[in-house]
């Protein structure tokens, strides 16, 4: 239980990370969490594992992006990106210590393939012309929240022009007469809603002025104004604060239903009276997700979350209120947003509740106890057959995932959870200045909890609650540590604000993986092997993706059932490259494919394969998909391969990924 200059070592790291593939990555990158609620704790580590699984290395030019489905779908952007949940991806990833992932994801959408032109067709949104506008996207808000944790001012200021362009990309959806944006529910990533069922086309119909895109645009206008203030652009700051205030006023005037105390959808077409939808939908909480000011009386909307005829459910909240005539209409057919519990919306609603409890005046409609129960139900929802699991949508009352296509929906990356635990439950309220606020929403009967070594502004933050001081042996009460040193404490659960000092620069690696070829471009590296199992493919081991064991999706090469005593897997770079670093991710299914007992890394010298001299290797991995590093003096070659023995009786070896990291192409 010692402290170091860069953090604390209070929790049992090996115990908490046990069972995670590539454990060293998690040791380096995520905050450790220990709490009495084992459902939330178990799902916390599971969601980190699935988040890592969805990090796709697209290649040297664009770096990483975050996928939604593990396998690509026909309506996705290049490399498999889908912008619908990109705001979730950036927000969830802001807690990773290595900031390259989150910054690359942002650049993918704002300055990379997300800006590529797309067809203006019904299947990919006929009303927009680039992939970053296929679906609604709260880009600036997500980047601002990322900045609040990383403290990287240069990066976010560098994205300001891109964020303004993204914002203005919705101009063709703006109604100057109402001062609101319209959207079709399906392009909010919410198909078959109560609103669309009241149109002639339940799937692609129901265009209207919605709390979704208008809340996103409000939040993004505020974020752009704050970024403009960071770089001293007062004119731009004023413009976007004015845009935000105009949107807020229009939302209150046109989308607030004072009879039902809720924000609602207003149909764009065939609606001369401007009437609002009769159904409360879960999206009505989105203004609070973006901290939009409101009258205190409007907070009565939150009573619907605990109302059995509102959104309350065993696995919820529901996406439409139970009173609605459309509740669970045709819901056994995918993909309905008229009642099923979607993590996408649950995590948004939890964020809205977090903001109300932390930042709004005291009220009597929703309490920290209600928030905890919602989060606990959300965690309990994310199980299947007793194991942590997330798919697309869950039945609100029955313990089953409704929309869970085999080899399609597994480990679906369409929501936050980690961010709700850290920013909500633990109460890590990141600040733009040189401080952090800790204000937990944990249950009053908890005797302990801890979150250790949170990456924050280049520092490490640890938060402990120990009622008696006997669990962590650091004293009684709530304690906050900065870089291993105690900087704040109190005897009871409550708010602590501590100064952290200036943000420290964090190193973002500029090295690139020149082996990656997820697009199967013949001009890029090509994989080859002496033998390949019919179920596998050498090119999958250089596609930039590493899937965890135990799911049907396949992103690997193996020599399973090979007749050979040994096999090799290699990469043809097409021309000589100076190489000094290789990383291997051996696949092991504990059955027909096992980590080899030894291996030989070789390079082509023109007429023969030769062992690369001077190799410095990390220890052989003991679990599937753990990183194996091999460094060596710079070597010029056009081809590399790794050769390893098979165990016999059909048992082979395999790779989830073969990476070659260099300083340039």
C-alpha positions as CSV (number, residue, x, y, z in Angstrom):
1,X,0.0,0.0,0.0
2,X,2.7,2.4,-0.9
3,X,2.5,5.7,-2.8
4,X,4.6,6.6,-5.7
5,X,5.4,10.0,-7.2
6,X,2.9,9.3,-10.0
7,X,0.1,7.6,-8.2
8,X,-1.0,5.2,-5.5
9,X,-0.7,1.4,-5.2
10,X,-3.6,0.8,-2.8
11,X,-5.8,-1.7,-4.7
12,X,-5.0,-5.2,-5.6
13,X,-4.3,-4.7,-9.3
14,X,-3.9,-8.3,-10.3
15,X,-7.1,-9.4,-8.5
16,X,-9.2,-6.6,-10.1
17,X,-7.8,-7.2,-13.6
18,X,-7.9,-11.0,-13.4
19,X,-9.3,-12.5,-16.6
20,X,-8.8,-9.5,-18.8
21,X,-6.9,-10.3,-22.0
22,X,-3.8,-8.1,-22.5
23,X,-3.8,-7.2,-18.8
24,X,-0.7,-4.9,-19.1
25,X,-2.7,-2.6,-21.4
26,X,-5.4,-2.1,-18.7
27,X,-2.7,-1.6,-16.0
28,X,-1.3,1.3,-18.0
29,X,-4.5,2.8,-19.2
30,X,-7.6,2.5,-17.0
31,X,-8.5,3.6,-13.5
32,X,-8.9,0.7,-11.0
33,X,-12.3,0.5,-9.4
34,X,-13.4,-1.3,-6.2
35,X,-16.9,-0.9,-4.9
36,X,-19.4,-3.0,-2.9
37,X,-21.8,-3.4,-5.8
38,X,-20.2,-6.3,-7.7
39,X,-22.6,-6.1,-10.7
40,X,-21.4,-2.5,-11.4
41,X,-17.8,-3.4,-10.7
42,X,-17.8,-6.5,-13.0
43,X,-19.6,-4.6,-15.8
44,X,-17.1,-1.7,-15.4
45,X,-14.2,-4.0,-16.3
46,X,-16.2,-5.8,-18.9
47,X,-17.0,-2.5,-20.6
48,X,-13.4,-1.5,-20.6
49,X,-12.5,-4.8,-22.3
50,X,-15.2,-4.3,-25.0
51,X,-14.1,-0.7,-25.5
52,X,-10.6,-1.8,-26.2
53,X,-11.9,-4.5,-28.5
54,X,-13.6,-1.8,-30.6
55,X,-10.5,0.2,-31.1
56,X,-9.7,-0.3,-34.8
57,X,-6.3,0.7,-36.2
58,X,-7.2,2.0,-39.7
59,X,-3.6,2.5,-40.9
60,X,-0.8,5.0,-40.8
61,X,-2.8,7.9,-42.2
62,X,-5.8,8.0,-39.8
63,X,-4.7,6.0,-36.8
64,X,-7.4,4.6,-34.5
65,X,-11.2,4.8,-34.7
66,X,-13.9,3.2,-32.6
67,X,-16.3,0.8,-34.2
68,X,-20.0,0.2,-33.2
69,X,-20.3,-3.3,-34.5
70,X,-17.3,-5.6,-34.4
71,X,-18.0,-6.6,-38.0
72,X,-18.5,-3.9,-40.6
73,X,-22.0,-3.1,-41.9
74,X,-23.1,-1.9,-45.3
75,X,-24.1,1.5,-44.1
76,X,-20.9,2.4,-42.3
77,X,-18.1,4.8,-43.3
78,X,-14.7,3.6,-44.5
79,X,-13.0,1.3,-42.1
80,X,-16.4,0.5,-40.4
81,X,-17.1,3.7,-38.6
82,X,-20.7,4.7,-37.7
83,X,-21.1,8.2,-36.3
84,X,-24.3,7.5,-34.4
85,X,-22.5,6.6,-31.1
86,X,-19.3,8.6,-31.8
87,X,-20.2,11.0,-29.0
88,X,-20.4,8.1,-26.6
89,X,-17.1,6.7,-27.9
90,X,-15.2,9.9,-27.3
91,X,-16.8,10.5,-23.9
92,X,-16.2,7.0,-22.7
93,X,-12.6,7.0,-23.9
94,X,-11.6,10.2,-22.2
95,X,-10.6,8.3,-19.1
96,X,-7.9,6.3,-21.0
97,X,-4.4,7.4,-20.0
98,X,-3.0,7.2,-23.6
99,X,-4.8,10.1,-25.2
100,X,-3.9,9.0,-28.7
101,X,-7.0,6.8,-28.9
102,X,-9.5,9.5,-28.1
103,X,-7.8,12.1,-30.3
104,X,-7.6,9.7,-33.2
105,X,-11.3,8.9,-32.9
106,X,-12.1,12.7,-33.0
107,X,-9.9,13.3,-36.0
108,X,-11.3,10.3,-37.9
109,X,-14.7,12.0,-37.9
110,X,-13.7,15.6,-38.1
111,X,-10.7,15.6,-40.3
112,X,-10.5,12.1,-41.8
113,X,-12.9,9.5,-43.4
114,X,-15.8,11.0,-41.6
115,X,-15.5,14.0,-43.9
116,X,-15.5,11.8,-47.0
117,X,-18.5,12.2,-49.3
118,X,-21.2,9.6,-49.0
119,X,-24.2,8.7,-51.2
120,X,-27.3,10.8,-50.5
121,X,-29.6,7.7,-50.4
122,X,-32.3,6.5,-48.1
123,X,-30.2,3.7,-46.7
124,X,-27.4,6.1,-45.6
125,X,-29.5,9.3,-45.1
126,X,-30.6,11.1,-48.3
127,X,-30.4,14.5,-46.6
128,X,-26.7,14.6,-45.8
129,X,-23.6,14.3,-47.9
130,X,-20.8,13.1,-45.6
131,X,-20.3,10.3,-43.1
132,X,-20.0,12.6,-40.1
133,X,-23.6,13.7,-40.7
134,X,-25.1,10.4,-41.5
135,X,-26.5,10.4,-37.9
136,X,-26.9,13.1,-35.3
137,X,-23.6,13.6,-33.4
138,X,-22.8,15.8,-30.4
139,X,-19.2,16.3,-31.5
140,X,-18.1,19.5,-29.8
141,X,-19.6,18.5,-26.5
142,X,-17.8,15.2,-26.5
143,X,-14.5,16.9,-27.3
144,X,-15.0,19.4,-24.6
145,X,-15.7,16.7,-22.1
146,X,-12.5,14.9,-23.3
147,X,-10.6,18.2,-22.8
148,X,-11.9,18.5,-19.3
149,X,-10.2,15.2,-18.4
150,X,-7.0,15.4,-20.5
151,X,-6.4,19.1,-20.1
152,X,-4.9,19.1,-23.7
153,X,-5.7,22.7,-24.8
154,X,-3.6,22.5,-27.9
155,X,-5.6,19.6,-29.3
156,X,-9.1,21.0,-28.7
157,X,-8.2,24.4,-30.0
158,X,-6.7,22.7,-33.0
159,X,-10.1,21.1,-33.7
160,X,-12.1,24.4,-33.4
161,X,-12.5,25.1,-37.1
162,X,-13.5,21.4,-37.7
163,X,-16.1,21.6,-35.0
164,X,-17.6,24.8,-36.5
165,X,-17.7,23.1,-39.8
166,X,-19.4,20.1,-38.3
167,X,-22.0,22.3,-36.5
168,X,-22.8,24.2,-39.7
169,X,-23.2,21.0,-41.6
170,X,-26.7,20.8,-40.1
171,X,-27.7,24.1,-41.6
172,X,-29.9,22.4,-44.2
173,X,-31.9,20.9,-41.3
174,X,-32.6,24.3,-39.7
175,X,-36.0,26.0,-39.7
176,X,-35.5,29.8,-39.4
177,X,-39.2,30.2,-38.7
178,X,-39.1,28.0,-35.6
179,X,-35.4,28.5,-34.7
180,X,-35.1,24.7,-34.4
181,X,-33.4,21.8,-36.3
182,X,-35.4,18.9,-37.7
183,X,-34.3,15.3,-37.9
184,X,-35.8,12.0,-39.0
185,X,-35.9,9.6,-36.0
186,X,-33.9,6.8,-37.8
187,X,-31.0,9.3,-38.3
188,X,-31.0,10.0,-34.6
189,X,-30.2,6.3,-34.4
190,X,-33.8,5.7,-33.0
191,X,-35.8,3.9,-35.7
192,X,-39.4,2.8,-35.3
193,X,-40.3,5.4,-32.6
194,X,-43.8,6.5,-31.5
195,X,-43.2,9.6,-33.7
196,X,-42.3,7.6,-36.8
197,X,-45.3,5.2,-36.2
198,X,-47.5,8.3,-36.5
199,X,-46.2,8.9,-40.0
200,X,-46.8,7.0,-43.2
201,X,-43.3,5.4,-43.0
202,X,-42.5,3.9,-39.5
203,X,-38.9,3.2,-40.5
204,X,-37.7,6.2,-42.4
205,X,-40.5,8.6,-41.6
206,X,-41.5,10.9,-38.8
207,X,-39.3,13.9,-39.6
208,X,-39.7,16.5,-36.9
209,X,-38.3,19.0,-34.5
210,X,-36.9,16.8,-31.8
211,X,-35.2,17.2,-28.4
212,X,-32.3,15.1,-29.8
213,X,-30.6,17.1,-32.5
214,X,-31.7,20.4,-30.8
215,X,-30.1,19.4,-27.5
216,X,-27.0,18.2,-29.3
217,X,-26.7,21.5,-31.2
218,X,-27.3,23.5,-28.1
219,X,-24.6,21.6,-26.2
220,X,-22.2,21.9,-29.1
221,X,-22.8,25.6,-29.4
222,X,-21.9,26.1,-25.8
223,X,-18.8,23.9,-26.2
224,X,-17.7,25.8,-29.3
225,X,-18.1,29.1,-27.4
226,X,-16.0,27.7,-24.5
227,X,-13.2,26.5,-26.9
228,X,-13.3,29.9,-28.7
229,X,-12.8,31.6,-25.3
230,X,-9.8,29.3,-24.7
231,X,-8.1,30.7,-27.7
232,X,-9.2,34.3,-27.2
233,X,-11.7,34.5,-30.1
234,X,-14.4,36.6,-28.4
235,X,-16.3,37.1,-31.7
236,X,-16.8,33.4,-32.2
237,X,-17.6,32.9,-28.6
238,X,-20.3,35.5,-28.7
239,X,-21.8,34.1,-31.9
240,X,-22.1,30.6,-30.5
241,X,-23.4,31.6,-27.1
242,X,-26.0,33.6,-29.0
243,X,-26.8,30.5,-31.1
244,X,-27.1,28.4,-27.9
245,X,-29.5,30.9,-26.2
246,X,-31.7,31.1,-29.3
247,X,-31.9,27.3,-29.4
248,X,-32.8,27.1,-25.7
249,X,-35.5,29.7,-26.1
250,X,-37.0,27.9,-29.2
251,X,-36.8,24.5,-27.4
252,X,-38.7,25.9,-24.4
253,X,-41.3,27.6,-26.7
254,X,-41.9,24.9,-29.2
255,X,-41.0,21.5,-27.7
256,X,-41.9,21.8,-24.0
257,X,-45.3,20.3,-23.2
258,X,-46.5,22.2,-20.1
259,X,-49.4,19.8,-19.6
260,X,-47.2,16.6,-19.4
261,X,-44.1,18.4,-18.1
262,X,-41.9,17.0,-20.8
263,X,-39.9,17.8,-24.0
264,X,-41.5,16.2,-27.0
265,X,-41.2,15.6,-30.7
266,X,-43.1,18.1,-33.0
267,X,-43.8,16.7,-36.5
268,X,-42.4,18.7,-39.3
269,X,-44.9,17.8,-42.0
270,X,-48.7,17.9,-42.0
271,X,-48.8,19.6,-38.7
272,X,-50.3,23.1,-39.2
273,X,-51.2,23.5,-35.5
274,X,-47.7,22.7,-34.3
275,X,-49.0,20.0,-32.0
276,X,-46.6,17.8,-30.0
277,X,-46.5,14.0,-29.9
278,X,-48.8,12.5,-27.3
279,X,-46.1,10.1,-26.0
280,X,-43.3,10.9,-23.7
281,X,-40.1,9.4,-25.1
282,X,-36.8,8.9,-23.2
283,X,-35.1,11.5,-25.5
284,X,-37.1,14.2,-23.6
285,X,-34.3,14.1,-21.0
286,X,-31.6,15.2,-23.4
287,X,-31.7,18.9,-22.7
288,X,-30.3,18.0,-19.2
289,X,-27.6,15.8,-20.7
290,X,-26.2,19.1,-22.1
291,X,-26.9,21.1,-18.9
292,X,-29.5,23.3,-20.5
293,X,-30.9,25.8,-18.0
294,X,-34.6,25.4,-17.2
295,X,-37.3,26.6,-14.8
296,X,-37.1,24.7,-11.5
297,X,-40.7,23.4,-12.1
298,X,-39.5,21.6,-15.3
299,X,-37.4,19.2,-13.2
300,X,-40.7,17.5,-12.5
301,X,-40.0,15.6,-15.7
302,X,-37.6,13.4,-13.7
303,X,-40.5,11.9,-11.7
304,X,-41.4,9.9,-14.8
305,X,-38.2,7.8,-14.3
306,X,-39.6,6.3,-11.1
307,X,-43.2,6.2,-12.2
308,X,-44.5,2.6,-13.0
309,X,-46.6,4.1,-15.8
310,X,-43.7,6.2,-17.0
311,X,-40.2,4.9,-17.8
312,X,-39.6,2.6,-14.8
313,X,-38.8,-1.0,-15.5
314,X,-36.7,-3.9,-14.2
315,X,-34.2,-3.5,-17.1
316,X,-34.6,0.1,-18.1
317,X,-35.6,2.8,-18.4
318,X,-38.0,2.1,-21.2
319,X,-37.6,4.2,-24.4
320,X,-41.3,5.2,-24.5
321,X,-43.6,5.7,-21.5
322,X,-45.9,2.7,-20.6
323,X,-49.0,4.9,-21.0
324,X,-48.4,5.3,-24.7
325,X,-50.5,3.4,-27.2
326,X,-47.3,2.6,-29.0
327,X,-45.5,1.1,-26.0
328,X,-43.8,-2.1,-27.2
329,X,-45.7,-2.0,-30.5
330,X,-44.2,-4.7,-32.8
331,X,-41.3,-4.7,-30.4
332,X,-40.4,-8.4,-30.9
333,X,-39.2,-7.2,-34.4
334,X,-35.9,-5.3,-34.5
335,X,-35.3,-2.5,-34.0
336,X,-38.0,-0.7,-32.1
337,X,-37.5,2.4,-29.9
338,X,-41.0,2.3,-28.5
339,X,-40.3,0.6,-25.2
340,X,-37.2,-1.7,-25.3
341,X,-34.3,-0.7,-23.1
342,X,-31.5,0.7,-25.3
343,X,-28.1,1.3,-23.5
344,X,-27.6,4.2,-26.0
345,X,-30.5,6.0,-24.3
346,X,-30.0,4.7,-20.8
347,X,-26.5,6.1,-20.6
348,X,-27.7,9.5,-22.0
349,X,-30.5,9.6,-19.4
350,X,-28.1,8.7,-16.6
351,X,-25.8,11.6,-17.7
352,X,-28.8,13.9,-17.5
353,X,-29.6,12.7,-14.0
354,X,-26.0,13.1,-13.0
355,X,-26.1,16.7,-14.2
356,X,-29.3,17.5,-12.3
357,X,-28.0,16.1,-9.1
358,X,-24.6,17.8,-9.3
359,X,-25.3,21.1,-11.0
360,X,-29.0,22.1,-10.7
361,X,-30.8,23.6,-7.7
362,X,-32.0,21.1,-5.1
363,X,-35.3,19.4,-6.1
364,X,-37.6,16.6,-4.9
365,X,-38.2,14.7,-8.1
366,X,-35.1,12.6,-8.4
367,X,-32.6,11.7,-5.6
368,X,-29.1,10.1,-5.5
369,X,-30.8,6.9,-4.3
370,X,-32.8,6.9,-7.5
371,X,-29.7,7.5,-9.6
372,X,-27.9,4.6,-8.0
373,X,-30.8,2.3,-8.5
374,X,-30.9,3.3,-12.2
375,X,-27.2,2.6,-12.6
376,X,-27.5,-0.7,-10.7
377,X,-30.3,-1.8,-13.0
378,X,-28.3,-0.7,-16.0
379,X,-25.4,-2.9,-14.8
380,X,-27.7,-5.8,-14.1
381,X,-29.2,-5.4,-17.7
382,X,-25.7,-6.0,-19.1
383,X,-25.6,-9.8,-18.5
384,X,-26.5,-12.9,-20.4
385,X,-26.3,-16.4,-19.0
386,X,-24.7,-15.0,-15.8
387,X,-21.8,-13.3,-17.7
388,X,-21.4,-9.6,-18.4
389,X,-22.7,-8.9,-21.9
390,X,-24.1,-6.0,-23.9
391,X,-26.0,-6.2,-27.2
392,X,-28.3,-3.7,-28.9
393,X,-31.5,-3.6,-26.8
394,X,-33.0,-5.5,-23.8
395,X,-36.5,-6.3,-22.9
396,X,-37.7,-3.8,-20.2
397,X,-39.3,-6.5,-18.0
398,X,-37.8,-9.8,-18.9
399,X,-34.2,-10.9,-18.5
400,X,-33.3,-11.2,-22.1
401,X,-31.7,-9.2,-24.9
402,X,-34.3,-8.6,-27.6
403,X,-32.0,-7.4,-30.4
404,X,-29.0,-9.6,-30.2
405,X,-28.0,-11.0,-33.7
406,X,-25.5,-13.8,-33.6
407,X,-22.1,-12.8,-35.0
408,X,-23.4,-9.2,-35.2
409,X,-24.6,-7.7,-31.9
410,X,-22.0,-9.1,-29.5
411,X,-20.2,-6.5,-27.3
412,X,-22.1,-3.7,-29.0
413,X,-20.4,-0.4,-28.6
414,X,-23.3,2.0,-28.6
415,X,-23.3,3.6,-25.2
416,X,-21.3,4.7,-22.2
417,X,-21.0,3.0,-18.8
418,X,-17.5,3.7,-17.5
419,X,-18.2,7.4,-17.8
420,X,-21.4,7.1,-15.8
421,X,-19.6,5.2,-13.1
422,X,-16.7,7.7,-12.9
423,X,-18.4,11.0,-13.5
424,X,-21.7,10.1,-11.9
425,X,-21.4,7.5,-9.2
426,X,-17.9,8.4,-8.0
427,X,-18.6,12.0,-8.8
428,X,-15.4,13.0,-10.7
429,X,-16.5,16.4,-12.0
430,X,-13.8,17.4,-14.4
431,X,-13.0,21.1,-14.6
432,X,-11.4,23.4,-17.3
433,X,-9.2,25.1,-14.7
434,X,-6.6,23.8,-12.4
435,X,-8.9,21.8,-10.1
436,X,-11.1,18.8,-9.9
437,X,-14.4,18.4,-7.9
438,X,-15.2,15.1,-6.3
439,X,-18.8,14.7,-5.2
440,X,-19.9,11.1,-5.1
441,X,-23.5,9.9,-5.6
442,X,-22.8,6.6,-3.8
443,X,-25.3,4.9,-1.4
444,X,-25.2,6.2,2.1
445,X,-24.7,2.6,3.5
446,X,-21.5,1.9,1.6
447,X,-18.6,1.4,3.9
448,X,-16.0,1.7,1.3
449,X,-15.2,2.4,-2.4
450,X,-12.1,3.4,-4.3
451,X,-11.1,4.5,-7.8
452,X,-7.3,4.6,-8.3
453,X,-5.0,6.5,-10.6
454,X,-7.4,8.4,-12.8
455,X,-5.5,10.1,-15.6
456,X,-6.4,13.8,-15.2
457,X,-4.7,16.8,-16.7
458,X,-1.5,14.7,-16.9
459,X,-1.7,13.8,-13.2
460,X,-3.0,10.8,-11.3
461,X,-6.0,11.1,-9.0
462,X,-7.1,8.5,-6.5
463,X,-10.4,8.8,-4.5
464,X,-11.1,6.6,-1.4
465,X,-14.0,6.3,0.9
466,X,-13.4,4.2,4.0
467,X,-16.0,4.8,6.7
468,X,-13.9,3.3,9.6
469,X,-10.5,3.4,8.0
470,X,-10.1,-0.3,8.4
471,X,-10.5,-1.3,4.7
472,X,-7.7,0.7,3.1
473,X,-5.7,1.6,6.2
474,X,-5.4,5.3,5.1
475,X,-7.7,6.9,7.7
476,X,-11.4,7.4,8.0
477,X,-13.7,9.2,5.5
478,X,-13.4,10.5,2.0
479,X,-9.8,11.1,0.8
480,X,-8.4,12.5,-2.5
481,X,-4.8,11.9,-3.6
482,X,-2.9,13.8,-6.3
483,X,0.2,12.0,-7.7
484,X,0.3,9.8,-4.6
485,X,0.0,12.7,-2.1
486,X,-3.1,13.3,0.1
487,X,-4.6,16.7,-1.0
488,X,-8.1,16.6,0.4
489,X,-10.3,14.8,2.9
490,X,-13.5,15.0,4.9
491,X,-15.2,12.6,7.4
492,X,-18.5,12.2,5.4
493,X,-19.4,11.7,1.8
494,X,-19.7,15.1,0.1
495,X,-18.1,17.6,-2.2
496,X,-14.3,18.1,-2.2
497,X,-12.6,20.5,-4.5
498,X,-8.8,20.2,-4.9
499,X,-6.3,22.1,-6.8
500,X,-4.2,20.1,-9.2
501,X,-2.0,22.8,-10.7
502,X,-1.2,23.3,-14.4
503,X,-2.0,20.5,-16.8
504,X,1.1,18.4,-17.5
505,X,1.9,17.6,-21.1
506,X,1.3,13.9,-22.1
507,X,3.3,12.2,-24.7
508,X,1.2,11.1,-27.7
509,X,3.1,8.6,-29.8
510,X,3.6,9.4,-33.4
511,X,4.8,6.0,-34.4
512,X,2.7,4.1,-37.0
513,X,1.8,0.5,-37.6
514,X,2.8,-0.1,-41.3
515,X,1.5,-3.7,-41.3
516,X,-2.1,-2.7,-41.0
517,X,-4.4,-3.2,-44.1
518,X,-8.0,-3.4,-42.9
519,X,-9.2,-2.3,-46.4
520,X,-7.4,-5.2,-48.1
521,X,-5.7,-2.7,-50.4
522,X,-3.4,-4.6,-52.8
523,X,-0.9,-1.7,-52.6
524,X,-0.6,-2.1,-48.9
525,X,1.1,-5.0,-47.0
526,X,-0.3,-8.5,-47.7
527,X,-0.3,-11.4,-45.3
528,X,0.7,-14.9,-46.1
529,X,1.0,-18.2,-44.3
530,X,2.3,-21.7,-44.8
531,X,-1.1,-23.1,-43.7
532,X,-4.4,-21.5,-42.7
533,X,-7.4,-23.1,-41.0
534,X,-10.4,-22.9,-43.4
535,X,-12.3,-20.9,-40.8
536,X,-9.6,-18.2,-40.7
537,X,-7.7,-15.8,-43.0
538,X,-4.2,-14.4,-42.9
539,X,-5.5,-10.9,-43.8
540,X,-7.5,-10.8,-40.6
541,X,-4.3,-10.7,-38.6
542,X,-3.3,-7.4,-40.1
543,X,-6.8,-5.7,-40.2
544,X,-6.2,-3.5,-37.1
545,X,-8.7,-5.4,-34.9
546,X,-8.2,-7.7,-31.9
547,X,-11.4,-9.4,-30.7
548,X,-11.6,-11.1,-27.3
549,X,-11.9,-14.8,-27.0
550,X,-15.4,-16.3,-26.6
551,X,-17.3,-14.4,-29.3
552,X,-18.2,-15.7,-32.8
553,X,-16.6,-12.8,-34.6
554,X,-13.3,-13.8,-36.2
555,X,-10.4,-11.5,-36.6
556,X,-7.5,-13.9,-36.6
557,X,-5.3,-16.3,-38.4
558,X,-4.6,-19.8,-37.0
559,X,-2.9,-23.0,-38.0
560,X,-5.6,-25.2,-36.5
561,X,-5.6,-28.7,-37.9
562,X,-2.4,-28.1,-39.8
563,X,-0.5,-31.2,-41.0
564,X,2.8,-29.5,-40.5
565,X,5.1,-29.7,-37.5
566,X,5.5,-26.0,-37.6
567,X,4.0,-23.1,-39.5
568,X,4.8,-19.5,-40.3
569,X,2.8,-16.3,-40.7
570,X,4.3,-13.4,-42.6
571,X,3.9,-10.0,-44.1
572,X,5.0,-8.7,-47.5
573,X,5.6,-5.0,-47.4
574,X,6.3,-4.8,-51.1
575,X,9.5,-2.8,-50.7
576,X,12.3,-2.4,-48.2
577,X,11.5,-0.7,-44.9
578,X,13.6,0.1,-41.9
579,X,12.1,-1.8,-39.0
580,X,13.0,-2.1,-35.4
581,X,9.8,-3.1,-33.5
582,X,7.2,-5.8,-33.9
583,X,4.3,-6.6,-31.7
584,X,2.5,-9.9,-31.8
585,X,-0.9,-10.8,-30.3
586,X,-1.0,-14.6,-30.0
587,X,-4.5,-16.1,-30.0
588,X,-5.4,-18.9,-27.6
589,X,-8.9,-20.5,-27.4
590,X,-7.8,-23.0,-24.7
591,X,-8.6,-25.8,-27.2
592,X,-7.4,-26.3,-30.7
593,X,-5.3,-23.1,-30.8
594,X,-2.7,-22.5,-28.1
595,X,0.1,-20.0,-27.6
596,X,3.3,-21.6,-29.0
597,X,6.0,-22.7,-26.6
598,X,8.5,-20.7,-28.7
599,X,8.7,-18.7,-31.9
600,X,11.3,-17.3,-34.3
601,X,11.0,-13.8,-35.9
602,X,12.7,-13.8,-39.3
603,X,13.3,-11.4,-42.2
604,X,13.9,-12.0,-45.9
605,X,17.5,-11.3,-47.1
606,X,16.8,-11.8,-50.8
607,X,17.3,-15.5,-51.1
608,X,16.6,-16.9,-47.6
609,X,14.8,-16.4,-44.3
610,X,17.1,-15.4,-41.5
611,X,16.5,-14.9,-37.8
612,X,16.5,-11.2,-37.0
613,X,19.6,-10.5,-34.8
614,X,19.6,-8.7,-31.5
615,X,16.0,-9.3,-30.5
616,X,14.9,-8.1,-27.1
617,X,11.6,-9.8,-26.3
618,X,9.0,-9.3,-23.6
619,X,8.1,-12.5,-21.8
620,X,5.9,-15.1,-23.5
621,X,2.3,-14.2,-22.8
622,X,0.2,-16.4,-20.6
623,X,-3.2,-15.3,-21.9
624,X,-4.8,-14.8,-25.3
625,X,-4.3,-11.5,-27.1
626,X,-1.7,-10.2,-24.7
627,X,0.9,-7.9,-26.3
628,X,4.3,-9.5,-27.1
629,X,6.9,-6.9,-27.9
630,X,10.1,-7.6,-29.9
631,X,12.6,-4.8,-30.3
632,X,15.8,-5.1,-32.4
633,X,18.4,-2.9,-34.2
634,X,17.0,-1.2,-37.3
635,X,16.7,-3.8,-40.0
636,X,16.0,-3.1,-43.7
637,X,13.7,-5.7,-45.3
638,X,10.6,-6.1,-47.4
639,X,9.2,-9.2,-45.7
640,X,8.9,-10.5,-42.1
641,X,7.5,-13.7,-40.8
642,X,7.1,-15.5,-37.4
643,X,7.6,-19.2,-37.3
644,X,6.4,-21.5,-34.5
645,X,5.8,-25.2,-33.8
646,X,2.4,-26.7,-33.7
647,X,1.5,-28.7,-30.6
648,X,0.4,-31.8,-32.6
649,X,-2.9,-33.7,-32.9
650,X,-4.3,-30.8,-34.9
651,X,-3.6,-28.2,-32.2
652,X,-2.1,-25.2,-33.9
653,X,-1.2,-21.6,-33.0
654,X,-2.6,-18.3,-34.1
655,X,-2.3,-14.5,-34.2
656,X,-5.0,-12.0,-33.7
657,X,-2.7,-9.3,-34.9
658,X,0.9,-8.8,-36.3
659,X,2.0,-5.2,-36.0
660,X,5.1,-3.4,-37.2
661,X,5.6,0.0,-35.5
662,X,8.0,2.6,-37.1
663,X,8.5,6.3,-37.0
664,X,7.4,6.8,-40.6
665,X,6.1,5.0,-43.7
